[in-house]
Amino acid sequence: MMKYFFSTMCLISLLFWPTYAQETPIPIAAPLQPVRLSTISESNYFNQLALKGFKLSTQGLLIESLDGRKVYAELNSTVGFNPASVIKVATSFAALAKVGPDYHFETAVYSNGEINKKTRTLAGDLIFHTSGDPVLSTIDVNRMVSAIIRAGIARVTGNVFVTGPFTYGAFSTTEQATVALSRALKRAGVKLNKVLKGGQPDGTLVAHHISPTLRDILFYQNAHSVNTTAERLGDAFGGPKGIERFLIKEVGIAPGDIEISRTSGLEFNRITPRATIRMMRELVFWLNLKNMQPQDVMPVAGVDAGTLQRRFTGEEYRGAVIGKTGTLPGTDGGVSTLAGVIYTRDFGPVLFAIFNTKGSVATYRRLQDDFLKGFIVESGGIPEGTASLHRLNN
C-alpha cells in the first residue's frame, strides 16, 4: 500500500520551504484538523459567479495549504463533479507508481524459426512483443517493418503474433492496430498467413523500438492534454477501473468520491474537490521522494507550451501555477476545470482544485484566472525566482 501520509521528517522539512521551487523538492507535513480562513479573492469569485448567473450548486472549489492545515477557499468540496482532463493526473499517478518515471515502453519483433536468405523465407512465426506504448507512431511501426525486410524476411510460413496491448497512430485498439499491421506488412511485400493476438516473445530479435521515458510522455500528455495518449496509457495500467482502484486503495480516496469511465477525462467521470486535493497532495509527496517536482509531469502556466501557455503570463503571475486543465464544452452543460499547485510568498505551496459546470467554458476560464490571480496577490505574490521556472529539456 502506498498511503505515505506525510512523515515527521517531512513536517520538519516544511519549516525550510524554499522560495525557488525548482531547485529543492517540495516537503509535505502531516495534515491536522484544518483551519478555515476567509479570503477576499474567494468572496470576489463567488460574487462574480453569481453576477454571471451561474448557480453555486454547480461549482466546486477547494484550496488548501500543502500540509493540509489551512483551508483558504471551499465550495461543495464533497460533491462529485466532472473533472474533464484533470483525470489525466490520476492516470499519470497510477502509471508512475506502477513503473516509475524512467520507464520505457518497448516494442520488439522476434523470429522464432530459420530464415532462408535465398528464398527470403522465415520458416516459423514472427512475433511482435508489445507493452502498450501509448505514443507508438505509424512511422515507428513502418521502421520496424523495414527492419524485417532488411533481415531477409519476405515470406512467413507461420503466423504473425502480437503478444500484448498494441496501438499506434490512428489505431486506438489492439484489434485495429493488428489489422493495420497486417496491411503494412503486405504493402511492404511480406507474404504471411494470419496476424493473431498471443504468442511468446522468444527467438531472434529482428526489430526494436523504445519509447521516451514515462516522465516525458506524461509531461507532453498533460501539457497538451492528449486524449489518445491518456486512453492508451490507462489501458496499459488496468483501464478506468484500474485507475479508480489505485486512487482508492493506494492514495486513500473514499470510494464515493471517485468514478472513472474514461482515463482521458472524456465523457462522464466524477471526482470531488476533496479527493482531487488528496490526489495532488499524494502525488507531490511521491514526486518529492523521487527528487521530482510537479512541473516534471504538469505544465507551468505562462511558460510551457500547451493548454496553460497563454494563461498567467504576466510577470507577477508567470511560473506560480503548475497544473492541469480540463475542458468539455458539450458535456454536463459545459465543463471547465483547473487543479494543481500555486507557489506563493506568504503561504508557501498551495494546492487548488476548481470545478465549473453548466456554463460557458470561456467565461469560466476568465473567472478562474481572475480568482487565482487575486489569491496570489493576497498571498503576498510569487516567491523570488518563480517566474523563471522552466523545464531544461522543453
VEXTIFI-761428 format. One record per residue: residue in one letter; x, y, z of N, C-alpha, C in turn. Coordinates in steps of 0.001 Angstrom, whole numbers, padded with zeros to 6 digits, always signed. Layout:
N
AXYZXYZXYZ ...
end
This chain:
394
M+000840-001200+000000+000000+000000+000000+000875+001250+000000 M+000490+002213-000810+001263+003461-000865+001006+004253+000404 K-000068+004966+000469-000529+005691+001652+000606+006218+002513 Y+001430+007080+001946+002583+007616+002662+002150+008481+003846 F+001199+009368+003611+000608+010193+004645+001599+010925+005530 F+002670+011459+004910+003392+012594+005469+004129+012319+006784 S+005363+011922+006669+006175+011557+007822+006587+012770+008646 T+007079+012499+009870+007555+013565+010748+008716+014321+010115 M+009559+013608+009375+010676+014276+008706+010172+015323+007726 C+009091+015011+007020+008522+015983+006088+007957+017178+006841 L+007393+016939+008020+006859+018029+008825+007985+018981+009224 I+009123+018408+009612+010260+019245+009992+010788+020013+008787 S+010891+019312+007641+011460+019960+006461+010564+021050+005920 L+009261+021021+006240+008361+022062+005768+008769+023431+006300 L+009404+023444+007461+009828+024707+008048+010866+025410+007175 F+011495+024662+006302+012541+025218+005454+012101+025255+004005 W+010801+025539+003788+010245+025580+002424+011005+026593+001587 P+011469+026174+000383+012303+027048-000442+011492+028085-001188 T+012135+029189-001524+011472+030203-002322+011602+029917-003803 Y+012574+029127-004191+012702+028794-005613+012372+027329-005779 A+011145+027077-006262+010560+025749-006193+011273+024710-007018 Q+011924+025104-008093+012505+024097-008962+013783+023509-008386 E+014458+024224-007542+015769+023782-007094+015708+022758-005967 T+014665+022805-005137+014590+021948-003973+013249+021235-003941 P+013212+019912-003691+011944+019199-003652+010986+019787-002625 I+009695+019706-002909+008682+020242-002006+008507+019311-000820 P+008654+019805+000404+008361+018990+001585+006877+019038+001919 I+006414+018035+002622+005000+017962+002980+004880+017580+004451 A+003945+018190+005136+003761+017890+006553+002482+017093+006771 A+002346+016548+007969+001186+015742+008301-000063+016609+008434 P-001167+016209+007757-002378+017007+007839-003032+016887+009214 L-003392+018016+009805-004123+018043+011053-005516+018593+010767 Q-006301+018856+011807-007606+019464+011596-007404+020839+010961 P-007903+021030+009746-007595+022286+009044-008307+023488+009653 V-007658+024627+009550-008235+025892+009981-008847+026562+008762 R-010116+026949+008854-010808+027597+007730-010556+029092+007780 L-009979+029613+006692-009689+031031+006596-010566+031656+005517 S-010871+032918+005665-011640+033641+004651-010706+034551+003873 T-010871+034582+002561-010044+035429+001715-010926+036325+000858 I-010411+037490+000540-011144+038425-000311-011336+037831-001701 S-010327+037144-002197-010414+036555-003534-011533+035531-003619 E-011751+034764-002553-012843+033786-002537-014187+034492-002630 S-014383+035528-001824-015639+036273-001851-015888+036894-003219 N-014833+037471-003801-014969+038073-005128-015341+037023-006179 Y-014764+035848-006067-015046+034767-007018-016511+034342-006935 F-016994+034129-005724-018402+033745-005563-019329+034837-006097 N-018987+036083-005825-019817+037196-006322-019840+037235-007842 Q-018683+037004-008466-018621+037026-009923-019421+035873-010534 L-019364+034714-009918-020174+033594-010397-021661+033954-010357 A-022080+034550-009242-023490+034933-009095-023876+036010-010097 L-023000+036998-010292-023301+038078-011236-023419+037561-012664 K-022689+036512-013002-022759+035934-014340-023949+034991-014501 G-024684+034783-013414-025870+033935-013479-025598+032455-013284 F-024420+032097-012787-024093+030693-012556-024524+030281-011152 K-025142+029131-011037-025561+028626-009738-024357+028077-008975 L-024238+028459-007709-023122+027966-006904-023208+026460-006686 S-024398+025897-006801-024560+024456-006600-023896+023635-007703 T-023582+024271-008830-022936+023561-009939-021431+023835-009994 Q-020895+024405-008924-019476+024754-008875-018807+024060-007688 G-017540+023706-007877-016771+023104-006797-015434+023794-006639 L-014954+023862-005402-013708+024579-005136-013092+024103-003827 L-011774+023965-003842-011045+023720-002600-009606+024183-002792 I-009149+025031-001869-007749+025456-001839-007231+025204-000437 E-006159+024432-000337-005576+024077+000949-004071+024304+000930 S-003521+024534+002120-002067+024572+002254-001525+023179+001975 L-000272+023108+001600+000321+021832+001242+000312+020848+002400 D+000430+021376+003632+000426+020486+004791-000982+020117+005246 G-002011+020659+004589-003379+020312+004916-003927+020990+006155 R-003186+021946+006722-003621+022573+007974-004540+023768+007774 K-004534+024362+006585-005326+025561+006350-006149+025424+005078 V-007388+025844+005157-008288+025883+004003-008529+027348+003665 Y-008139+027748+002461-008255+029145+002057-009529+029434+001274 A-010105+028406+000690-011351+028576-000057-012019+027216-000190 E-013377+027217-000139-014084+025937-000216-015508+026149-000701 L-015935+025287-001582-017322+025279-002041-017650+023881-002562 N-018628+023238-001957-019089+021911-002402-017925+020930-002547 S-017037+020914-001577-015815+020117-001693-016046+018613-001606 T-017234+018199-001138-017534+016769-001047-018515+016314-002121 V-018787+017182-003080-019700+016859-004185-018882+016402-005387 G-019345+015352-006053-018652+014863-007225-018949+015700-008458 F-017902+016158-009139-018048+016940-010363-017307+016244-011501 N-017638+016642-012715-016919+016125-013868-015548+016800-013926 P-014460+016039-013802-013128+016655-013784-012571+016941-015168 A-013235+016414-016226-012692+016520-017582-011239+016015-017561 S-010332+016732-018209-008961+016220-018359-008118+016270-017098 V-008631+016819-016022-007906+016734-014745-007713+015269-014348 I-008592+014389-014848-008456+012968-014516-007177+012388-015105 K-006569+013072-016083-005285+012617-016610-004204+012603-015533 V-004363+013418-014504-003403+013413-013394-003479+012079-012659 A-004694+011565-012484-004860+010262-011847-004228+009163-012688 T-004451+009206-013986-003850+008232-014899-002337+008314-014836 S-001817+009526-014793-000363+009734-014708+000196+009164-013414 F-000478+009438-012312-000017+009000-010997+000019+007475-010926 A-001029+006826-011431-001083+005362-011411+000067+004762-012215 A+000357+005343-013375+001451+004838-014205+002795+005035-013513 L+003006+006216-012938+004266+006492-012236+004469+005525-011072 A+003422+005309-010301+003533+004435-009134+003813+002986-009546 K+003325+002610-010718+003484+001225-011172+004882+000947-011700 V+005420+001840-012553+006683+001517-013227+007781+002555-013038 G+007467+003727-012491+008483+004736-012242+008682+005688-013410 P+009265+006855-013150+009365+007908-014161+010326+007609-015301 D+011298+006718-015089+012302+006448-016113+011970+005228-016971 Y+010765+004715-016820+010342+003535-017571+010217+003847-019058 H+010664+002907-019906+010496+002995-021356+009587+001857-021814 F+008600+002169-022640+007810+001128-023292+008644+000559-024442 E+008626-000761-024575+009404-001406-025629+008492-002168-026589 T+008810-002094-027856+008147-002890-028879+009237-003610-029646 A+009191-004917-029647+010246-005708-030277+009637-006752-031204 V+010375-007092-032251+009944-008117-033204+010948-009260-033181 Y+010430-010487-033014+011281-011675-032969+010886-012651-034077 S+011866-013388-034575+011602-014501-035485+011955-015786-034749 N+011061-016751-034762+011339-017975-033993+011590-019181-034903 G+012137-018921-036078+012494-020001-036995+013683-019600-037840 E+014104-020508-038722+015242-020247-039596+014830-019343-040756 I+015737-018436-041121+015497-017555-042260+016364-018036-043425 N+015699-018411-044516+016409-018816-045731+016708-017560-046534 K+017976-017183-046580+018359-015926-047221+018094-015948-048733 K+018203-017136-049341+017998-017218-050784+016531-017008-051147 T+015654-017678-050413+014221-017554-050721+013547-016450-049917 R+014326-015845-048994+013825-014783-048108+012567-015245-047362 T+012665-016479-046854+011532-017098-046178+011861-017393-044720 L+010964-017011-043830+011071-017372-042414+010248-018634-042197 A+010922-019722-041856+010235-020979-041577+009816-020992-040109 G+008755-020277-039801+008281-020157-038420+007394-018948-038272 D+007319-018437-037056+006436-017308-036750+007227-016014-036569 L+006538-014931-036779+007070-013597-036493+006273-013052-035310 I+006963-012592-034276+006290-012205-033029+006550-010738-032720 F+005474-009971-032616+005552-008573-032173+005292-008561-030678 H+006334-008294-029893+006179-008217-028433+005918-006766-028059 T+004738-006472-027552+004327-005099-027276+003985-004927-025804 S+004154-003695-025307+003884-003424-023890+002943-002238-023699 G+002216-001885-024765+001231-000811-024633+001805+000578-024791 D+002841+000735-025589+003440+002052-025824+002349+003037-026251 P+002067+004071-025431+000959+004976-025749+001279+006016-026815 V+002550+006104-027204+002939+007111-028203+003594+006465-029424 L+003400+005177-029605+003932+004492-030777+003258+005064-032031 S+004050+005437-033015+003519+006098-034200+003549+005176-035414 T+002864+005592-036473+002887+004850-037733+004303+004805-038290 I+005048+005896-038131+006438+005926-038589+007267+004885-037849 D+007051+004762-036529+007794+003771-035739+007511+002359-036243 V+006240+002060-036511+005871+000724-036989+006447+000476-038380 N+006381+001467-039240+006933+001307-040588+008444+001063-040550 R+009125+001695-039595+010568+001454-039458+010838+000004-039045 M+009995-000531-038161+010179-001925-037758+009875-002877-038915 V+008865-002538-039721+008568-003344-040907+009751-003317-041860 S+010372-002154-042041+011554-002048-042899+012701-002894-042363 A+012843-002943-041026+013893-003763-040418+013646-005252-040686 I+012374-005648-040735+012031-007040-041057+012481-007375-042479 I+012234-006458-043397+012664-006667-044781+014185-006766-044863 R+014875-005876-044142+016343-005883-044158+016913-007165-043553 A+016139-007789-042666+016582-009050-042048+016443-010224-043006 G+015906-009963-044191+015787-011009-045198+014488-011774-045141 I+013452-011177-044609+012158-011849-044492+011164-011212-045462 A+010742-011985-046450+009713-011539-047386+008532-012505-047398 R+008671-013597-046638+007581-014565-046530+007658-015242-045176 V+006512-015402-044536+006426-016051-043225+005559-017288-043371 T+006133-018459-043120+005356-019694-043288+004373-019902-042150 G+004714-019368-040978+003810-019493-039833+002854-018327-039768 N+002658-017800-038576+001772-016648-038374+002561-015482-037771 V+001937-014328-037782+002460-013164-037069+001650-013014-035795 F+002333-012988-034647+001646-012882-033362+001932-011533-032712 V+000925-010977-032059+001061-009753-031264+000813-010150-029824 T+001807-009929-028928+001763-010524-027595+001036-009712-026537 G+000834-008423-026742+000244-007631-025652-000574-006475-026173 P-000859-005481-025323-001580-004285-025770-000815-003618-026906 F-001514-003316-027990-000828-002808-029180-001708-001769-029866 T-001269-000517-029832-001936+000553-030553-000859+001426-031182 Y-001208+002071-032275-000250+003013-032865-000980+003929-033827 G-000412+005114-034008-001006+006073-034936-002469+006308-034640 A-003299+006159-035667-004741+006380-035521-005480+005137-035057 F-004773+004058-034817-005402+002785-034469-005413+002629-032947 S-006575+002836-032363-006676+003013-030912-006998+001747-030133 T-007181+000618-030821-007396-000650-030131-006429-001683-030693 T-006192-002743-029912-005298-003800-030364-005827-004441-031645 E-007145-004600-031734-007748-005215-032909-007489-004362-034153 Q-007724-003051-034040-007486-002159-035169-006015-002145-035562 A-005148-002064-034564-003715-001998-034843-003203-003292-035458 T-003770-004429-035048-003362-005713-035600-003716-005814-037081 V-004917-005369-037432-005330-005358-038840-004428-004425-039644 A-004143-003238-039074-003286-002270-039762-001869-002807-039940 L-001358-003536-038943-000030-004131-039049+000019-005139-040192 S-001022-005958-040302-001094-006935-041385-001015-006247-042744 R-001742-005149-042867-001730-004408-044129-000352-003800-044398 A+000271-003276-043341+001590-002651-043504+002622-003680-043966 L+002563-004884-043404+003492-005942-043803+003266-006348-045260 K+002001-006477-045644+001698-006884-047023+002097-005803-048020 R+001894-004544-047656+002302-003454-048548+003811-003452-048753 A+004532-003867-047727+005999-003909-047819+006501-005128-048579 G+005551-006005-048966+005932-007172-049752+006128-008436-048948 V+005712-008454-047700+005848-009642-046862+004610-010519-047035 K+004806-011746-047489+003708-012684-047622+003531-013411-046296 L+002301-013450-045800+002062-014069-044488+000687-014712-044456 N+000469-015490-043413-000825-016145-043240-001770-015254-042451 K-001699-015311-041134-002583-014512-040287-001785-013702-039271 V-002382-012606-038818-001846-011844-037692-002781-012089-036521 L-002257-012691-035467-003083-013127-034344-002572-012530-033042 K-003467-012454-032053-003069-011993-030723-002635-013201-029908 G-001483-013098-029265-000972-014194-028463+000494-014440-028752 G+000971-015650-028417+002365-015979-028670+003277-015584-027529 Q+004531-015996-027639+005541-015716-026622+006707-014952-027249 P+007287-013989-026505+008394-013186-027045+009719-013939-026993 D+009896-014891-027916+011168-015610-027947+011673-015687-029382 G+012911-016096-029530+013502-016198-030850+014603-015169-031047 T+014853-014842-032295+015910-013900-032655+015340-012506-032834 L+015967-011510-032203+015487-010137-032315+015696-009633-033739 V+014626-009109-034323+014663-008607-035694+014549-007085-035726 A+013697-006526-034866+013485-005077-034828+013142-004669-033407 H+013435-003406-033094+013267-002956-031709+012978-001466-031694 H+011977-001051-030871+011690+000375-030694+011491+000655-029212 I+012100+001743-028731+011969+002150-027333+011344+003539-027283 S+010366+003699-026419+009666+004973-026287+010492+005962-025465 P+010103+007249-025468+010684+008181-024493+010365+007708-023076 T+010975+008338-022079+010676+007964-020693+009226+008288-020359 L+008693+007573-019381+007321+007835-018946+007187+009276-018474 R+008198+009792-017798+008175+011178-017328+007916+012146-018491 D+008630+011951-019599+008467+012843-020744+007129+012630-021448 I+006686+011382-021497+005377+011097-022089+004282+011795-021298 L+004358+011718-019976+003343+012316-019126+003347+013832-019219 F+004539+014416-019255+004576+015872-019334+003901+016355-020616 Y+004236+015756-021740+003632+016189-023006+002124+015918-023001 Q+001747+014752-022500+000317+014422-022415-000445+015468-021625 N+000075+015838-020463-000635+016757-019579-000536+018205-020040 A+000597+018576-020624+000746+019945-021099-000189+020224-022269 H-000343+019242-023147-001163+019416-024349-002503+018702-024246 S-002748+018036-023137-003996+017312-022882-004335+016360-024022 V-003426+015428-024288-003581+014494-025399-004445+013306-024964 N-005663+013249-025471-006604+012212-025050-006154+010813-025457 T-005638+010668-026685-005264+009326-027149-004156+008738-026282 T-003186+009545-025894-002112+009047-025031-002669+008591-023692 A-003545+009397-023097-004111+009051-021783-004979+007801-021856 E-005724+007629-022933-006548+006434-023085-005675+005195-023197 R-004634+005271-024028-003757+004119-024231-002918+003838-022987 L-002493+004892-022321-001746+004718-021084-002627+004064-020029 G-003871+004526-019939-004807+003927-018997-005015+002442-019266 D-005168+002083-020544-005358+000676-020902-004165-000168-020486 A-002961+000411-020575-001751-000333-020211-001656-000574-018711 F-002417+000198-017916-002323+000081-016453-003684-000186-015803 G-004485-001008-016474-005701-001506-015828-006991-000865-016260 G-006939+000095-017185-008164+000722-017651-008788+001631-016609 P-009970+002168-016895-010625+003109-015962-010779+002559-014548 K-011215+001318-014441-011431+000743-013108-010114+000467-012398 G-009071+000186-013176-007765+000004-012567-007238+001294-011977 I-007430+002412-012687-007019+003716-012166-007866+004076-010945 E-009131+003762-011018-010031+004034-009890-009600+003252-008654 R-009268+001973-008834-008810+001153-007704-007519+001695-007109 F-006627+002164-007980-005385+002758-007495-005670+003944-006574 L-006570+004827-006986-006884+006007-006177-007500+005616-004835 I-008300+004581-004848-008979+004165-003613-008026+003409-002679 K-007329+002420-003231-006520+001540-002386-005146+002110-002051 E-004550+002835-002986-003191+003311-002780-003108+004776-002344 V-004004+005590-002840-003980+007016-002499-004874+007317-001306 G-005853+006450-001051-006706+006631+000115-007947+007464-000135 I-008364+007590-001398-009579+008333-001722-010796+007470-001416 A-011810+008064-000816-013029+007340-000478-013718+006857-001747 P-014243+005626-001753-014890+005092-002958-015998+005987-003504 G-016735+006652-002612-017813+007514-003059-017354+008824-003653 D-016051+009104-003582-015507+010366-004083-014967+010281-005501 I-015007+009093-006112-014377+008930-007412-015143+007922-008261 E-015290+008225-009537-015847+007298-010515-015231+007631-011875 I-014515+006674-012453-013811+006906-013712-014362+005986-014786 S-014758+006565-015901-015213+005785-017050-014278+005916-018239 R-013496+007005-018281-012504+007213-019348-011243+007784-018716 T-010098+007188-018997-008851+007626-018354-008291+008910-018955 S-008913+009402-020005-008527+010688-020578-009330+011834-019996 G-010482+011518-019374-011377+012554-018885-012510+012860-019834 L-012561+012208-020986-013673+012394-021903-014964+011834-021297 E-016079+012367-021764-017410+011906-021375-017678+012162-019895 F-018144+011129-019174-018657+011353-017822-017810+010637-016776 N-017075+011412-016007-016324+010930-014859-016730+011793-013676 R-016398+011354-012475-016742+012136-011286-015617+012043-010254 I-015305+013202-009640-014387+013248-008508-014726+014489-007701 T-014577+014411-006405-014859+015560-005549-013620+016460-005469 P-013812+017751-005182-012653+018607-004925-011781+018073-003796 R-012413+017518-002767-011661+016945-001637-010744+015821-002108 A-011261+014941-002955-010448+013836-003461-009355+014334-004396 T-009651+015377-005165-008653+015928-006082-007469+016497-005317 I-007749+017220-004244-006676+017773-003422-005862+016656-002782 R-006534+015626-002322-005798+014493-001738-004889+013849-002781 M-005418+013658-003988-004614+013081-005063-003398+013945-005361 M-003605+015261-005446-002498+016170-005716-001471+016128-004599 R-001931+016101-003372-001007+016073-002226-000161+014809-002243 E-000799+013668-002465-000066+012405-002505+000886+012357-003695 L+000463+012932-004830+001337+012964-005996+002569+013823-005725 V+002368+015006-005152+003507+015880-004841+004462+015183-003877 F+003929+014489-002895+004780+013782-001944+005544+012646-002633 W+004854+011909-003495+005501+010818-004235+006630+011372-005098 L+006355+012456-005800+007384+013085-006630+008561+013554-005780 N+008252+014095-004609+009297+014559-003702+010247+013424-003327 L+009687+012254-003081+010506+011095-002730+011402+010668-003884 K+010979+010964-005107+011761+010620-006299+012635+011787-006756 N+012749+012813-005912+013520+014010-006254+012981+014669-007520 M+011670+014682-007621+010987+015307-008753+010060+016400-008238 Q+009577+017226-009180+008687+018328-008871+007404+018215-009683 P+006324+018894-009259+005090+018857-010049+005298+019262-011497 Q+006204+020221-011742+006438+020683-013106+007185+019667-013959 D+007560+018523-013387+008132+017447-014192+007057+016664-014934 V+005805+016735-014444+004732+015975-015086+003527+016835-015437 M+003540+018104-015036+002467+019033-015383+003086+020346-015852 P+002390+021089-016710+002981+022316-017264+002969+023478-016284 V+003925+024388-016482+003978+025647-015749+003204+026679-016553 A+002192+027280-015935+001350+028255-016632+002155+029470-017063 G+001926+029914-018297+002614+031081-018817+004027+030809-019284 V+004484+029549-019167+005846+029192-019531+005870+028063-020554 D+005260+026923-020210+005320+025734-021058+004264+025766-022160 A+004637+025259-023332+003689+025146-024434+002557+024212-024043 G+001352+024532-024516+000211+023692-024215-000988+024496-023753 T-001864+023860-023012-003143+024474-022645-003008+025609-021641 L-001867+025712-020948-001675+026787-019967-000682+027853-020433 Q-000231+027746-021655+000815+028661-022130+000363+030115-022121 R-000898+030379-022447-001389+031748-022551-002145+032206-021311 R-002026+031470-020249-002689+031858-019004-001631+032200-017951 F-001908+033199-017141-000986+033649-016087+000360+034051-016680 T+000321+034847-017738+001543+035222-018450+002212+036470-017888 G+001502+037255-017084+002097+038466-016532+003267+038160-015621 E+004196+039094-015541+005395+038884-014716+005048+038590-013262 E+003932+039153-012785+003563+038961-011381+002908+037607-011121 Y+002643+036832-012198+001997+035524-012025+002758+034382-012696 R+003542+034686-013720+004143+033621-014533+005057+032734-013701 G+004820+031435-013810+005618+030457-013079+005032+030053-011747 A+003986+030748-011300+003430+030451-009978+002471+029270-009996 V+001814+029026-011141+000772+027999-011226+001285+026817-012041 I+001251+025639-011446+001581+024395-012129+000344+023522-012027 G-000192+023071-013154-001430+022325-013027-001910+021679-014301 K-003158+021222-014222-003809+020530-015341-005169+021147-015589 T-005417+021447-016852-006710+021987-017258-007656+020851-017621 G-008947+021187-017691-009955+020256-018176-011045+021016-018898 T-011448+020532-020067-012448+021235-020870-013363+020245-021564 L-014664+020407-021366-015681+019623-022068-016848+020550-022401 P-016783+021249-023529-017818+022244-023852-019222+021666-023984 G-019331+020394-024418-020652+019834-024667-021129+018830-023654 T-020421+018656-022564-020777+017662-021541-021132+018347-020234 D-022159+017834-019540-022598+018406-018266-022861+019908-018384 G-023371+020316-019527-023732+021716-019720-022554+022645-019940 G-021354+022080-020126-020137+022887-020278-019275+022769-019039 V-018086+022180-019182-017198+021914-018042-015850+022588-018264 S-015385+023317-017260-014025+023843-017244-013442+023600-015865 T-012277+022963-015823-011649+022641-014539-010182+023034-014563 L-009633+023229-013391-008216+023552-013239-007784+023105-011861 A-006678+022356-011783-006191+021867-010492-004678+021760-010525 G-004059+021943-009366-002612+021838-009299-002024+022486-008065 V-000890+023160-008276-000128+023777-007190+000109+025245-007512 I-000012+026117-006494+000350+027526-006620+001493+027802-005649 Y+002550+028438-006145+003638+028861-005273+003373+030304-004841 T+003302+030537-003538+003027+031870-003006+004113+032281-002019 R+004274+033578-001874+005311+034099-000975+004955+033875+000496 D+003705+034171+000862+003322+034131+002281+002834+032764+002736 F+002160+032022+001852+001525+030766+002257+002303+029533+001809 G+003398+029730+001072+004143+028584+000566+003390+027911-000570 P+003705+026636-000859+002969+025916-001903+001536+025648-001451 V+000591+025908-002326-000827+025746-002019-001451+024850-003086 L-002287+023906-002656-002984+023014-003579-004366+023574-003888 F-004777+023469-005152-006087+024008-005515-006796+023088-006503 A-008124+023116-006463-008964+022391-007411-010213+023226-007660 I-010446+023587-008922-011595+024400-009302-012420+023622-010319 F-013708+023450-010026-014621+022744-010920-015780+023660-011284 N-015943+023925-012569-017058+024731-013052-017864+023922-014058 T-019175+023862-013860-020042+023123-014777-021270+023947-015117 K-021942+023496-016187-023191+024118-016644-023015+025603-016942 G-022077+025882-017843-021847+027273-018209-020846+027406-019338 S-020510+028627-019649-019574+028934-020726-018144+028631-020304 V-017472+027787-021078-016095+027422-020773-015190+028653-020795 A-015359+029511-021799-014519+030707-021914-014701+031627-020716 T-015953+031793-020294-016219+032654-019128-015634+032046-017867 Y-015801+030745-017719-015257+030076-016538-013735+030228-016464 R-013059+030108-017598-011607+030254-017584-011187+031636-017106 R-011889+032656-017579-011566+034021-017138-011787+034169-015638 L-012862+033601-015138-013142+033683-013702-012098+032925-012894 Q-011686+031757-013388-010629+031001-012703-009342+031804-012617 D-008970+032397-013740-007723+033157-013773-007788+034374-012860 D-008900+035096-012919-009051+036275-012051-009005+035876-010584 F-009663+034784-010264-009690+034313-008885-008297+033959-008393 L-007568+033148-009165-006236+032720-008728-005238+033868-008721 K-005375+034783-009665-004502+035964-009648-004743+036784-008381 G-006015+036943-008032-006333+037651-006799-005796+036938-005585 F-005868+035610-005598-005355+034830-004471-003842+034969-004357 I-003156+034969-005497-001702+035123-005484-001306+036475-004899 V-001999+037523-005334-001718+038861-004803-001991+038903-003309 E-003105+038309-002902-003485+038292-001485-002518+037460-000652 S-001789+036547-001313-000828+035682-000631+000583+036263-000650 G+000704+037545-000980+001997+038201-000967+002747+038117-002279 G+002075+037615-003343+002738+037475-004632+003482+036167-004751 I+004306+036073-005780+005036+034833-006023+006432+034918-005402 P+006993+033772-005022+008341+033782-004446+009369+034273-005455 E+010444+034815-004969+011502+035321-005829+012063+034203-006703 G+012162+034467-008000+012710+033484-008929+011692+032550-009529 T+010456+032533-009009+009460+031597-009504+009138+031841-010978 A+009130+033091-011406+008777+033396-012790+009748+032803-013793 S+010927+032414-013339+011903+031838-014259+011835+030318-014305 L+010811+029731-013671+010644+028283-013730+010566+027824-015179 H+011276+026763-015516+011171+026215-016846+011744+024813-016829 R+011371+024033-017816+011941+022702-017978+013164+022814-018863 L+014266+022299-018393+015518+022427-019123+015453+021739-020478 N+014636+020685-020594+014582+019962-021855+013354+020316-022670 N+012685+021389-022335+011470+021735-023076+011799+022596-024283 
end
